[in-house]
Structure formats: structure tokens, C-alpha cells
């Protein structure tokens, strides 16, 4: 008699999760390219990182000083990615039940 293991389907990642990570990647690249225009890519990174998901006084200051070719960064893709990731999380949980 042979042991037959039931075939289990590999977990599939919900499309919303993939979209969420894609939007986060776009936001991160846009943020990096935009704020790199002020004092270089890695200068003042401690202050610039706060601009990834919102606006602080420092972010507004940087935006007033930057006059480059990259459009002004707004965290719309960051928050849209967050919504997509949360949606994907709940979709993944619903499929497991």
C-alpha cells in the first residue's frame, strides 16, 4: 500500500496584493527621484523619508526649494497601494476559509 498525499494547490497571491506592491514601488521611485533633487540622493535622508507618506514642514520646505524636472511628489500612489494591500489581505483570508 502506498501513501498518497493529497495534491494541495499552492497559495495564490491576490491580484490586489500585487497591485498594492506595484503602486508602492512607483511611489518609492517617484519619491526618491523627486527628493534626490535637493542636496543629493542620500543627504538629509532622515528628513526626506518622512515625506514618503505625508507632508511635514520639512517636506513643504523641500518642495519650495526644488525646481527640477521631476513632478512634485504626492503620496497618492503610496496610499492607493496601502488600500490595495489591505484589500488583498482580506481577499487572501477569504480564500483560505
Biopython code that builds the backbone (N, CA, C, O; Angstrom):
import numpy as np
from Bio.PDB.StructureBuilder import StructureBuilder

atoms = [
    (1, "UNK", "N", (0.843, -1.176, 0.000)),
    (1, "UNK", "CA", (0.000, 0.000, 0.000)),
    (1, "UNK", "C", (0.886, 1.236, 0.000)),
    (1, "UNK", "O", (1.838, 1.321, 0.776)),
    (2, "UNK", "N", (0.584, 2.168, -0.846)),
    (2, "UNK", "CA", (1.387, 3.389, -0.937)),
    (2, "UNK", "C", (0.642, 4.541, -0.283)),
    (2, "UNK", "O", (-0.585, 4.635, -0.312)),
    (3, "UNK", "N", (1.458, 5.417, 0.313)),
    (3, "UNK", "CA", (0.874, 6.636, 0.880)),
    (3, "UNK", "C", (0.644, 7.635, -0.235)),
    (3, "UNK", "O", (1.580, 8.024, -0.934)),
    (4, "UNK", "N", (-0.553, 8.033, -0.394)),
    (4, "UNK", "CA", (-0.890, 9.021, -1.407)),
    (4, "UNK", "C", (-1.216, 10.328, -0.694)),
    (4, "UNK", "O", (-2.179, 10.424, 0.066)),
    (5, "UNK", "N", (-0.399, 11.312, -0.959)),
    (5, "UNK", "CA", (-0.612, 12.636, -0.381)),
    (5, "UNK", "C", (-1.602, 13.397, -1.263)),
    (5, "UNK", "O", (-1.460, 13.401, -2.486)),
    (6, "UNK", "N", (-2.581, 14.025, -0.671)),
    (6, "UNK", "CA", (-3.494, 14.821, -1.497)),
    (6, "UNK", "C", (-2.748, 16.006, -2.105)),
    (6, "UNK", "O", (-1.910, 16.641, -1.464)),
    (7, "UNK", "N", (-3.075, 16.270, -3.331)),
    (7, "UNK", "CA", (-2.454, 17.404, -4.016)),
    (7, "UNK", "C", (-2.996, 18.696, -3.421)),
    (7, "UNK", "O", (-4.205, 18.925, -3.394)),
    (8, "UNK", "N", (-2.093, 19.528, -2.950)),
    (8, "UNK", "CA", (-2.523, 20.833, -2.447)),
    (8, "UNK", "C", (-2.118, 21.885, -3.443)),
    (8, "UNK", "O", (-1.021, 21.870, -4.002)),
    (9, "UNK", "N", (-3.020, 22.778, -3.638)),
    (9, "UNK", "CA", (-2.768, 23.868, -4.569)),
    (9, "UNK", "C", (-1.887, 24.913, -3.892)),
    (9, "UNK", "O", (-2.147, 25.271, -2.743)),
    (10, "UNK", "N", (-0.861, 25.408, -4.565)),
    (10, "UNK", "CA", (-0.036, 26.458, -3.947)),
    (10, "UNK", "C", (-0.885, 27.709, -3.711)),
    (10, "UNK", "O", (-1.813, 28.012, -4.462)),
    (11, "UNK", "N", (-0.535, 28.415, -2.652)),
    (11, "UNK", "CA", (-1.279, 29.642, -2.359)),
    (11, "UNK", "C", (-1.067, 30.653, -3.466)),
    (11, "UNK", "O", (0.052, 30.901, -3.916)),
    (12, "UNK", "N", (-2.151, 31.213, -3.876)),
    (12, "UNK", "CA", (-2.074, 32.238, -4.915)),
    (12, "UNK", "C", (-2.173, 33.596, -4.247)),
    (12, "UNK", "O", (-2.977, 33.806, -3.339)),
    (13, "UNK", "N", (-1.357, 34.494, -4.704)),
    (13, "UNK", "CA", (-1.355, 35.855, -4.174)),
    (13, "UNK", "C", (-2.483, 36.626, -4.861)),
    (13, "UNK", "O", (-2.546, 36.669, -6.089)),
    (14, "UNK", "N", (-3.372, 37.234, -4.071)),
    (14, "UNK", "CA", (-4.458, 38.008, -4.695)),
    (14, "UNK", "C", (-3.900, 39.125, -5.572)),
    (14, "UNK", "O", (-2.851, 39.700, -5.278)),
    (15, "UNK", "N", (-4.611, 39.419, -6.639)),
    (15, "UNK", "CA", (-4.175, 40.449, -7.583)),
    (15, "UNK", "C", (-4.090, 41.812, -6.898)),
    (15, "UNK", "O", (-3.248, 42.635, -7.258)),
    (16, "UNK", "N", (-4.948, 42.055, -5.920)),
    (16, "UNK", "CA", (-4.905, 43.344, -5.209)),
    (16, "UNK", "C", (-3.571, 43.511, -4.481)),
    (16, "UNK", "O", (-3.049, 44.623, -4.399)),
    (17, "UNK", "N", (-3.021, 42.429, -3.957)),
    (17, "UNK", "CA", (-1.724, 42.494, -3.279)),
    (17, "UNK", "C", (-0.627, 42.848, -4.271)),
    (17, "UNK", "O", (0.243, 43.666, -3.972)),
    (18, "UNK", "N", (-0.664, 42.246, -5.435)),
    (18, "UNK", "CA", (0.331, 42.552, -6.459)),
    (18, "UNK", "C", (0.221, 44.012, -6.910)),
    (18, "UNK", "O", (1.229, 44.691, -7.105)),
    (19, "UNK", "N", (-0.999, 44.474, -7.068)),
    (19, "UNK", "CA", (-1.216, 45.870, -7.450)),
    (19, "UNK", "C", (-0.695, 46.798, -6.356)),
    (19, "UNK", "O", (-0.061, 47.812, -6.646)),
    (20, "UNK", "N", (-0.964, 46.449, -5.101)),
    (20, "UNK", "CA", (-0.506, 47.263, -3.979)),
    (20, "UNK", "C", (1.002, 47.409, -3.940)),
    (20, "UNK", "O", (1.522, 48.511, -3.768)),
    (21, "UNK", "N", (1.707, 46.292, -4.102)),
    (21, "UNK", "CA", (3.168, 46.371, -4.105)),
    (21, "UNK", "C", (3.684, 47.147, -5.318)),
    (21, "UNK", "O", (4.685, 47.857, -5.226)),
    (22, "UNK", "N", (2.998, 47.010, -6.450)),
    (22, "UNK", "CA", (3.377, 47.779, -7.640)),
    (22, "UNK", "C", (3.215, 49.275, -7.423)),
    (22, "UNK", "O", (4.077, 50.063, -7.811)),
    (23, "UNK", "N", (2.109, 49.663, -6.803)),
    (23, "UNK", "CA", (1.884, 51.082, -6.514)),
    (23, "UNK", "C", (2.906, 51.604, -5.511)),
    (23, "UNK", "O", (3.373, 52.736, -5.633)),
    (24, "UNK", "N", (3.255, 50.788, -4.522)),
    (24, "UNK", "CA", (4.283, 51.198, -3.568)),
    (24, "UNK", "C", (5.622, 51.404, -4.272)),
    (24, "UNK", "O", (6.356, 52.342, -3.959)),
    (25, "UNK", "N", (5.937, 50.526, -5.222)),
    (25, "UNK", "CA", (7.201, 50.664, -5.959)),
    (25, "UNK", "C", (7.210, 51.976, -6.753)),
    (25, "UNK", "O", (8.213, 52.691, -6.766)),
    (26, "UNK", "N", (6.101, 52.285, -7.409)),
    (26, "UNK", "CA", (6.004, 53.531, -8.168)),
    (26, "UNK", "C", (6.185, 54.727, -7.233)),
    (26, "UNK", "O", (6.920, 55.663, -7.547)),
    (27, "UNK", "N", (5.506, 54.686, -6.077)),
    (27, "UNK", "CA", (5.608, 55.787, -5.119)),
    (27, "UNK", "C", (7.034, 55.943, -4.604)),
    (27, "UNK", "O", (7.530, 57.064, -4.484)),
    (28, "UNK", "N", (7.689, 54.845, -4.304)),
    (28, "UNK", "CA", (9.048, 54.901, -3.779)),
    (28, "UNK", "C", (10.027, 55.471, -4.805)),
    (28, "UNK", "O", (10.889, 56.280, -4.463)),
    (29, "UNK", "N", (9.893, 55.050, -6.057)),
    (29, "UNK", "CA", (10.765, 55.566, -7.115)),
    (29, "UNK", "C", (10.510, 57.049, -7.348)),
    (29, "UNK", "O", (11.453, 57.829, -7.479)),
    (30, "UNK", "N", (9.250, 57.439, -7.402)),
    (30, "UNK", "CA", (8.890, 58.847, -7.608)),
    (30, "UNK", "C", (9.414, 59.696, -6.455)),
    (30, "UNK", "O", (10.012, 60.750, -6.674)),
    (31, "UNK", "N", (9.187, 59.230, -5.217)),
    (31, "UNK", "CA", (9.677, 59.949, -4.034)),
    (31, "UNK", "C", (11.193, 60.119, -4.089)),
    (31, "UNK", "O", (11.708, 61.214, -3.863)),
    (32, "UNK", "N", (11.900, 59.040, -4.388)),
    (32, "UNK", "CA", (13.362, 59.078, -4.414)),
    (32, "UNK", "C", (13.867, 60.050, -5.474)),
    (32, "UNK", "O", (14.737, 60.876, -5.196)),
    (33, "UNK", "N", (13.330, 59.956, -6.682)),
    (33, "UNK", "CA", (13.779, 60.837, -7.761)),
    (33, "UNK", "C", (13.462, 62.301, -7.474)),
    (33, "UNK", "O", (14.255, 63.189, -7.786)),
    (34, "UNK", "N", (12.305, 62.543, -6.882)),
    (34, "UNK", "CA", (11.936, 63.927, -6.604)),
    (34, "UNK", "C", (12.812, 64.533, -5.511)),
    (34, "UNK", "O", (13.383, 65.607, -5.703)),
    (35, "UNK", "N", (12.923, 63.864, -4.375)),
    (35, "UNK", "CA", (13.670, 64.448, -3.256)),
    (35, "UNK", "C", (15.182, 64.343, -3.428)),
    (35, "UNK", "O", (15.927, 64.998, -2.699)),
    (36, "UNK", "N", (15.641, 63.547, -4.360)),
    (36, "UNK", "CA", (17.075, 63.498, -4.654)),
    (36, "UNK", "C", (17.546, 64.799, -5.302)),
    (36, "UNK", "O", (18.743, 65.085, -5.334)),
    (37, "UNK", "N", (16.614, 65.572, -5.808)),
    (37, "UNK", "CA", (16.969, 66.836, -6.439)),
    (37, "UNK", "C", (17.435, 67.881, -5.430)),
    (37, "UNK", "O", (18.057, 68.873, -5.807)),
    (38, "UNK", "N", (17.135, 67.661, -4.142)),
    (38, "UNK", "CA", (17.536, 68.610, -3.110)),
    (38, "UNK", "C", (18.707, 68.027, -2.331)),
    (38, "UNK", "O", (18.536, 67.045, -1.609)),
    (39, "UNK", "N", (19.863, 68.600, -2.462)),
    (39, "UNK", "CA", (21.079, 68.195, -1.732)),
    (39, "UNK", "C", (21.552, 66.774, -2.047)),
    (39, "UNK", "O", (22.341, 66.219, -1.283)),
    (40, "UNK", "N", (21.105, 66.181, -3.125)),
    (40, "UNK", "CA", (21.568, 64.851, -3.496)),
    (40, "UNK", "C", (20.661, 63.748, -2.978)),
    (40, "UNK", "O", (19.762, 63.976, -2.168)),
    (41, "UNK", "N", (20.924, 62.558, -3.466)),
    (41, "UNK", "CA", (20.036, 61.428, -3.188)),
    (41, "UNK", "C", (19.994, 61.019, -1.721)),
    (41, "UNK", "O", (18.918, 60.731, -1.196)),
    (42, "UNK", "N", (21.137, 60.987, -1.053)),
    (42, "UNK", "CA", (21.171, 60.439, 0.297)),
    (42, "UNK", "C", (21.447, 61.481, 1.381)),
    (42, "UNK", "O", (21.589, 61.126, 2.551)),
    (43, "UNK", "N", (21.523, 62.735, 1.018)),
    (43, "UNK", "CA", (21.686, 63.798, 2.000)),
    (43, "UNK", "C", (20.325, 64.092, 2.635)),
    (43, "UNK", "O", (19.304, 64.104, 1.947)),
    (44, "UNK", "N", (20.314, 64.323, 3.914)),
    (44, "UNK", "CA", (19.102, 64.638, 4.663)),
    (44, "UNK", "C", (18.031, 63.561, 4.531)),
    (44, "UNK", "O", (16.838, 63.855, 4.617)),
    (45, "UNK", "N", (18.447, 62.333, 4.327)),
    (45, "UNK", "CA", (17.507, 61.235, 4.123)),
    (45, "UNK", "C", (16.602, 61.042, 5.329)),
    (45, "UNK", "O", (15.444, 60.649, 5.187)),
    (46, "UNK", "N", (17.131, 61.320, 6.516)),
    (46, "UNK", "CA", (16.342, 61.197, 7.742)),
    (46, "UNK", "C", (15.114, 62.105, 7.692)),
    (46, "UNK", "O", (14.054, 61.733, 8.196)),
    (47, "UNK", "N", (15.237, 63.269, 7.102)),
    (47, "UNK", "CA", (14.112, 64.195, 6.970)),
    (47, "UNK", "C", (13.247, 63.868, 5.753)),
    (47, "UNK", "O", (12.023, 63.991, 5.800)),
    (48, "UNK", "N", (13.879, 63.460, 4.688)),
    (48, "UNK", "CA", (13.148, 63.193, 3.454)),
    (48, "UNK", "C", (12.262, 61.955, 3.547)),
    (48, "UNK", "O", (11.222, 61.889, 2.892)),
    (49, "UNK", "N", (12.664, 60.978, 4.351)),
    (49, "UNK", "CA", (11.892, 59.733, 4.445)),
    (49, "UNK", "C", (10.497, 59.996, 5.003)),
    (49, "UNK", "O", (9.554, 59.263, 4.705)),
    (50, "UNK", "N", (10.369, 61.046, 5.814)),
    (50, "UNK", "CA", (9.056, 61.392, 6.373)),
    (50, "UNK", "C", (8.082, 61.874, 5.295)),
    (50, "UNK", "O", (6.871, 61.899, 5.518)),
    (51, "UNK", "N", (8.595, 62.246, 4.159)),
    (51, "UNK", "CA", (7.755, 62.757, 3.074)),
    (51, "UNK", "C", (7.157, 61.632, 2.228)),
    (51, "UNK", "O", (6.383, 61.895, 1.308)),
    (52, "UNK", "N", (7.504, 60.403, 2.528)),
    (52, "UNK", "CA", (7.036, 59.275, 1.727)),
    (52, "UNK", "C", (5.529, 59.092, 1.819)),
    (52, "UNK", "O", (4.882, 58.799, 0.813)),
    (53, "UNK", "N", (4.960, 59.260, 3.007)),
    (53, "UNK", "CA", (3.523, 59.014, 3.149)),
    (53, "UNK", "C", (2.722, 60.241, 3.585)),
    (53, "UNK", "O", (1.524, 60.126, 3.846)),
    (54, "UNK", "N", (3.334, 61.373, 3.666)),
    (54, "UNK", "CA", (2.615, 62.572, 4.074)),
    (54, "UNK", "C", (3.465, 63.804, 3.903)),
    (54, "UNK", "O", (4.489, 63.785, 3.220)),
    (55, "UNK", "N", (3.034, 64.867, 4.525)),
    (55, "UNK", "CA", (3.761, 66.130, 4.390)),
    (55, "UNK", "C", (4.059, 66.707, 5.766)),
    (55, "UNK", "O", (3.164, 66.865, 6.596)),
    (56, "UNK", "N", (5.310, 67.014, 5.990)),
    (56, "UNK", "CA", (5.724, 67.704, 7.201)),
    (56, "UNK", "C", (6.186, 69.100, 6.797)),
    (56, "UNK", "O", (6.189, 69.444, 5.615)),
    (57, "UNK", "N", (6.569, 69.890, 7.773)),
    (57, "UNK", "CA", (7.090, 71.227, 7.446)),
    (57, "UNK", "C", (8.333, 71.115, 6.579)),
    (57, "UNK", "O", (8.539, 71.917, 5.668)),
    (58, "UNK", "N", (9.165, 70.112, 6.867)),
    (58, "UNK", "CA", (10.378, 69.927, 6.073)),
    (58, "UNK", "C", (10.042, 69.587, 4.626)),
    (58, "UNK", "O", (10.698, 70.065, 3.701)),
    (59, "UNK", "N", (9.020, 68.762, 4.435)),
    (59, "UNK", "CA", (8.619, 68.396, 3.073)),
    (59, "UNK", "C", (8.180, 69.630, 2.293)),
    (59, "UNK", "O", (8.555, 69.814, 1.135)),
    (60, "UNK", "N", (7.392, 70.460, 2.936)),
    (60, "UNK", "CA", (6.948, 71.687, 2.275)),
    (60, "UNK", "C", (8.143, 72.595, 1.954)),
    (60, "UNK", "O", (8.175, 73.232, 0.901)),
    (61, "UNK", "N", (9.114, 72.649, 2.857)),
    (61, "UNK", "CA", (10.319, 73.435, 2.597)),
    (61, "UNK", "C", (11.065, 72.879, 1.392)),
    (61, "UNK", "O", (11.456, 73.633, 0.500)),
    (62, "UNK", "N", (11.266, 71.552, 1.360)),
    (62, "UNK", "CA", (11.968, 70.942, 0.223)),
    (62, "UNK", "C", (11.229, 71.242, -1.078)),
    (62, "UNK", "O", (11.851, 71.575, -2.087)),
    (63, "UNK", "N", (9.902, 71.122, -1.054)),
    (63, "UNK", "CA", (9.119, 71.360, -2.264)),
    (63, "UNK", "C", (9.249, 72.796, -2.747)),
    (63, "UNK", "O", (9.248, 73.048, -3.952)),
    (64, "UNK", "N", (9.361, 73.734, -1.825)),
    (64, "UNK", "CA", (9.541, 75.130, -2.216)),
    (64, "UNK", "C", (10.912, 75.370, -2.841)),
    (64, "UNK", "O", (11.066, 76.265, -3.672)),
    (65, "UNK", "N", (11.905, 74.580, -2.447)),
    (65, "UNK", "CA", (13.269, 74.757, -2.931)),
    (65, "UNK", "C", (13.557, 74.002, -4.232)),
    (65, "UNK", "O", (14.452, 74.381, -4.987)),
    (66, "UNK", "N", (12.809, 72.949, -4.486)),
    (66, "UNK", "CA", (13.081, 72.098, -5.653)),
    (66, "UNK", "C", (12.396, 72.681, -6.886)),
    (66, "UNK", "O", (11.192, 72.936, -6.893)),
    (67, "UNK", "N", (13.188, 72.881, -7.910)),
    (67, "UNK", "CA", (12.666, 73.360, -9.187)),
    (67, "UNK", "C", (13.276, 72.500, -10.288)),
    (67, "UNK", "O", (13.981, 73.001, -11.163)),
    (68, "UNK", "N", (12.998, 71.205, -10.234)),
    (68, "UNK", "CA", (13.605, 70.272, -11.179)),
    (68, "UNK", "C", (12.619, 69.745, -12.197)),
    (68, "UNK", "O", (11.496, 70.234, -12.323)),
    (69, "UNK", "N", (13.066, 68.741, -12.914)),
    (69, "UNK", "CA", (12.253, 68.167, -13.973)),
    (69, "UNK", "C", (11.275, 67.106, -13.521)),
    (69, "UNK", "O", (10.380, 66.737, -14.281)),
    (70, "UNK", "N", (11.417, 66.601, -12.300)),
    (70, "UNK", "CA", (10.527, 65.561, -11.807)),
    (70, "UNK", "C", (9.296, 66.231, -11.195)),
    (70, "UNK", "O", (9.435, 67.162, -10.402)),
    (71, "UNK", "N", (8.098, 65.771, -11.552)),
    (71, "UNK", "CA", (6.888, 66.387, -10.974)),
    (71, "UNK", "C", (6.883, 66.272, -9.448)),
    (71, "UNK", "O", (7.434, 65.328, -8.882)),
    (72, "UNK", "N", (6.256, 67.241, -8.800)),
    (72, "UNK", "CA", (6.182, 67.263, -7.340)),
    (72, "UNK", "C", (5.571, 65.969, -6.828)),
    (72, "UNK", "O", (4.543, 65.508, -7.324)),
    (73, "UNK", "N", (6.225, 65.391, -5.825)),
    (73, "UNK", "CA", (5.772, 64.127, -5.253)),
    (73, "UNK", "C", (4.568, 64.353, -4.343)),
    (73, "UNK", "O", (4.584, 65.219, -3.469)),
    (74, "UNK", "N", (3.535, 63.564, -4.564)),
    (74, "UNK", "CA", (2.379, 63.489, -3.679)),
    (74, "UNK", "C", (2.168, 62.011, -3.364)),
    (74, "UNK", "O", (2.323, 61.174, -4.252)),
    (75, "UNK", "N", (1.823, 61.670, -2.137)),
    (75, "UNK", "CA", (1.763, 60.257, -1.752)),
    (75, "UNK", "C", (0.504, 59.515, -2.198)),
    (75, "UNK", "O", (0.081, 58.573, -1.527)),
    (76, "UNK", "N", (-0.091, 59.911, -3.291)),
    (76, "UNK", "CA", (-1.322, 59.268, -3.746)),
    (76, "UNK", "C", (-1.095, 57.790, -4.070)),
    (76, "UNK", "O", (-1.932, 56.953, -3.731)),
    (77, "UNK", "N", (0.015, 57.461, -4.717)),
    (77, "UNK", "CA", (0.283, 56.058, -5.044)),
    (77, "UNK", "C", (0.595, 55.253, -3.788)),
    (77, "UNK", "O", (0.270, 54.069, -3.704)),
    (78, "UNK", "N", (1.229, 55.903, -2.813)),
    (78, "UNK", "CA", (1.537, 55.227, -1.553)),
    (78, "UNK", "C", (0.244, 54.787, -0.857)),
    (78, "UNK", "O", (0.121, 53.636, -0.436)),
    (79, "UNK", "N", (-0.711, 55.703, -0.742)),
    (79, "UNK", "CA", (-1.952, 55.386, -0.052)),
    (79, "UNK", "C", (-2.847, 54.474, -0.883)),
    (79, "UNK", "O", (-3.549, 53.633, -0.321)),
    (80, "UNK", "N", (-2.840, 54.617, -2.190)),
    (80, "UNK", "CA", (-3.601, 53.695, -3.041)),
    (80, "UNK", "C", (-3.029, 52.284, -2.914)),
    (80, "UNK", "O", (-3.779, 51.308, -2.883)),
    (81, "UNK", "N", (-1.707, 52.177, -2.839)),
    (81, "UNK", "CA", (-1.075, 50.883, -2.623)),
    (81, "UNK", "C", (-1.453, 50.288, -1.286)),
    (81, "UNK", "O", (-1.656, 49.079, -1.177)),
    (82, "UNK", "N", (-1.549, 51.127, -0.262)),
    (82, "UNK", "CA", (-1.950, 50.653, 1.060)),
    (82, "UNK", "C", (-3.364, 50.079, 1.020)),
    (82, "UNK", "O", (-3.624, 49.016, 1.584)),
    (83, "UNK", "N", (-4.269, 50.783, 0.357)),
    (83, "UNK", "CA", (-5.651, 50.301, 0.232)),
    (83, "UNK", "C", (-5.689, 48.975, -0.521)),
    (83, "UNK", "O", (-6.412, 48.057, -0.134)),
    (84, "UNK", "N", (-4.911, 48.876, -1.599)),
    (84, "UNK", "CA", (-4.872, 47.633, -2.374)),
    (84, "UNK", "C", (-4.294, 46.484, -1.546)),
    (84, "UNK", "O", (-4.789, 45.360, -1.628)),
    (85, "UNK", "N", (-3.253, 46.749, -0.750)),
    (85, "UNK", "CA", (-2.674, 45.704, 0.086)),
    (85, "UNK", "C", (-3.646, 45.217, 1.155)),
    (85, "UNK", "O", (-3.733, 44.015, 1.408)),
    (86, "UNK", "N", (-4.362, 46.116, 1.772)),
    (86, "UNK", "CA", (-5.365, 45.716, 2.770)),
    (86, "UNK", "C", (-6.465, 44.894, 2.102)),
    (86, "UNK", "O", (-6.911, 43.886, 2.649)),
    (87, "UNK", "N", (-6.901, 45.326, 0.921)),
    (87, "UNK", "CA", (-7.904, 44.570, 0.175)),
    (87, "UNK", "C", (-7.384, 43.178, -0.159)),
    (87, "UNK", "O", (-8.100, 42.190, 0.002)),
    (88, "UNK", "N", (-6.148, 43.097, -0.621)),
    (88, "UNK", "CA", (-5.550, 41.800, -0.940)),
    (88, "UNK", "C", (-5.414, 40.910, 0.285)),
    (88, "UNK", "O", (-5.586, 39.695, 0.187)),
    (89, "UNK", "N", (-5.113, 41.490, 1.424)),
    (89, "UNK", "CA", (-5.015, 40.719, 2.665)),
    (89, "UNK", "C", (-6.350, 40.058, 2.980)),
    (89, "UNK", "O", (-6.392, 38.872, 3.308)),
    (90, "UNK", "N", (-7.434, 40.811, 2.883)),
    (90, "UNK", "CA", (-8.744, 40.242, 3.183)),
    (90, "UNK", "C", (-9.200, 39.260, 2.102)),
    (90, "UNK", "O", (-9.903, 38.297, 2.406)),
    (91, "UNK", "N", (-8.816, 39.487, 0.866)),
    (91, "UNK", "CA", (-9.145, 38.527, -0.190)),
    (91, "UNK", "C", (-8.432, 37.205, 0.056)),
    (91, "UNK", "O", (-9.009, 36.134, -0.130)),
    (92, "UNK", "N", (-7.173, 37.289, 0.478)),
    (92, "UNK", "CA", (-6.410, 36.067, 0.774)),
    (92, "UNK", "C", (-6.992, 35.297, 1.938)),
    (92, "UNK", "O", (-7.022, 34.066, 1.917)),
    (93, "UNK", "N", (-7.447, 35.995, 2.939)),
    (93, "UNK", "CA", (-8.061, 35.340, 4.105)),
    (93, "UNK", "C", (-9.367, 34.671, 3.731)),
    (93, "UNK", "O", (-9.676, 33.591, 4.234)),
    (94, "UNK", "N", (-10.141, 35.300, 2.850)),
    (94, "UNK", "CA", (-11.431, 34.752, 2.450)),
    (94, "UNK", "C", (-11.257, 33.469, 1.643)),
    (94, "UNK", "O", (-12.091, 32.569, 1.739)),
    (95, "UNK", "N", (-10.197, 33.367, 0.853)),
    (95, "UNK", "CA", (-9.962, 32.175, 0.032)),
    (95, "UNK", "C", (-9.540, 30.985, 0.868)),
    (95, "UNK", "O", (-9.808, 29.846, 0.486)),
    (96, "UNK", "N", (-8.889, 31.213, 1.993)),
    (96, "UNK", "CA", (-8.417, 30.106, 2.831)),
    (96, "UNK", "C", (-9.537, 29.425, 3.592)),
    (96, "UNK", "O", (-9.374, 28.290, 4.040)),
    (97, "UNK", "N", (-10.653, 30.083, 3.745)),
    (97, "UNK", "CA", (-11.753, 29.503, 4.538)),
    (97, "UNK", "C", (-12.545, 28.518, 3.773)),
    (97, "UNK", "O", (-13.499, 27.948, 4.303)),
]
sb = StructureBuilder()
sb.init_structure("model")
sb.init_model(0)
sb.init_chain("A")
sb.init_seg("    ")
for serial, (resi, resn, name, xyz) in enumerate(atoms, 1):
    if name == "N":
        sb.init_residue(resn, " ", resi, " ")
    sb.init_atom(name, np.array(xyz, "f"), 0.0, 1.0, " ", f" {name:<3s}", serial, name[0])
structure = sb.get_structure()
